[in-house]
Amino acid sequence: MQGGGPALGEPVRRVDGVVVRGTRSSQIPVVGQWVVLHRVGPDHAGPLDSVRTSATGAYALRYRATGDTSALYFASTSYGGVAYFTPPLRSLSATGDDTRLTVFDTTSRPVPIAIGGRHIIVAAAAAGGTRPVGEVYDLENDSTVTLVARDSVTPLWSTHIPSDARGARTNAGGTIAASAMTFRNGVVGLYAPLSPGFRQVAFSYDLPTKAFPLAVPLERPTGLLEIMVEDPRARVEAPHLREVAPVNADGRTFRRFLAQDLDASSVVRIDVPGVGGLAPARVELGVGAVIAMAMLVALLFGTRRAVRPVRALAVAVDQPPSRVLARRIAELDETFERAPTGNDTERESYQSRRAELKRQLADAIADERRFG
């Protein structure tokens, strides 16, 4: 595969990596595995080159940067029907951890998925009393296999949202594609593969005034509980809960509460006063910003938690929106290329979806440049 001709004067970039299969005690080289080099940018995106791994699982790729300087380059491989990606390749000679692709065997049998953290963000009321609420779950797969859904009906992980919740939707800043989550009868279902390590799920919904006081039972043991409430008069209760310094997002202040190592029988209670006067668009903006902040807090907290005596190799989790969107474009391209030749309708759907993701990528890159 070749894309976008070489840029005169640009140095040749080197990518030297390895594909290994992760197990509890070792990493086994994967021989003859296809590795694909991708370029994703606001101007164009697609696969650039591909190569099979050697007898030692090694692969080598060479390319030149072209077009828009904000374009991202990364390598991927598909193993057991699951795509795995390197971080963006930023150096002229990428090697080591930056180019190691650790893949895992897959299973649809039950695998314990722990809740490393749960973050609940309650914004101020919009006109009419509706409050946007965001949730982020930090899911931990502590096995050596990637969990996949066994069918399109049974999710591999699920949780409940309040019965009064309306307009449930996935969050754009999360690492799970919207098509991999469902919202039915108060149940959030996840169908995206869960590799060993740490994965974040983010979604939002709206609650009317009558939903408060809100009681939120914890369905599973939870390592870290974080509650962020915009209203300064709010009351929040949970076992071992303590209030810490507030956080600010887009010029708005959220009170912040933390608790650790909660049992499944624990209940969180949140009470807020009546209707506020913020415009709906501004409320939604605030929730999105704080969800992103909660995801960052989860990553920072995760690096400080004690590591269990036996633990699978962790998957990289530092995923700004640009990287998430770049991966989605690459996954979309790979799926379309592997599928049998589609009809005009399927091709138009693919091209439309790809164009929308590229637009979102351009916006994300611009935001990351602007805010550093």
C-alpha positions, 0 to 999 in steps of 0.5 A: 500500500502506498499513499501521498508521494514522498515529500522532497527534503523530508528525512526518511523515518524509521519504524522498528518494532515487534509483535508479541503475544502477551501471557502471564509470564512472558511475551511470545513473538508472533510470526508472519503477522501483518503490520500496517502503517497509517497516516491520519491528518486533516488533509487525508488519511489512510494506510501507507505501507504494510509488512509481515513480521519475521521469525522473531516477530520483528517488523520494519517500516520506512516512510516520509512525512507528507502534507499537513504537519499535524498528521499522526502516523502509527502502526497497527495489527489485527489479531483475533479480530481485534485491532491493536495500535502503537502510540503516535510515531513522533521521532525520526527513529521509532523503536522500543516501547513506542513500536511494540505491539502486544496482542492477546488471545481472545475469549467470549467466556466470562472474565472479571472486569474490575471497576478501578474508578467511577466518576460522576459529574453533575452540572448546574441545572439548565432552563427548565431544571434538567441537569446534564450528568456525565459518568466515566468508568475505569475498567480493568481487565486483569487477565491475559486475554482480550474479552469480546462479546459473544453476540450482538445481544449480550454485552460483555459489560453493563451498568445501570443509569437512573430510571429518570435518565433521558437522552443517554449518549456516549461521550466524544472524549471517551475511548469507546466508539458510539457504535460499541455502546447501547442504552436500553431500558436504563441499562448501558451495554458495552460491546467493544473488546476489552484488552488486558489493562485499563480502558475508559468508558464515558457517557452522559445523560440528562436528569429532571429536577424530580430525580433529586435527591439521587441515590446511586448504588454501586453495583460492583466494588470500586477502587476510586469514587469521584463526585464532581458537582457544580452547584455550591449548595449540593450535598453529597454522601457516601462511605469514607467520602471526603471533600477536596479542592474544587476544580475549574473548567471553562471558567466554572467551578465544580466541588469535588469529593473522593472515596476509595475502596468501596464495597458493592453495597455502598450507596452514593446520595446526591442532593442539589437545589432547584433550577438554575439559569445556565443556557443548555449549550454552556452546561453541556460544554462544562460537562464535557470539559469536566469529563475530560478532566475526570479521565485525566484524574483517573490516569494520574490516580491509576499510576499511583495505585499499588500494583497487584502481585500478578498483573497482565501487561497494561495497554497504553491509556494516554489517549487525547481526542486526536489519537482516539479519532485517528484510531477510529479512522484507521479501524474504519479503513481496515474494516472496509478494506477487509470486507467483501466489495460493498455496494454503492450505499455501503461505500457512501456510508463509509465515505460519509463516516470517514469524512465526519471523523476527519472533520472531528480530527481537524477540530481536535488537533486545533483545540490541542494546539490552542490549549497546549 
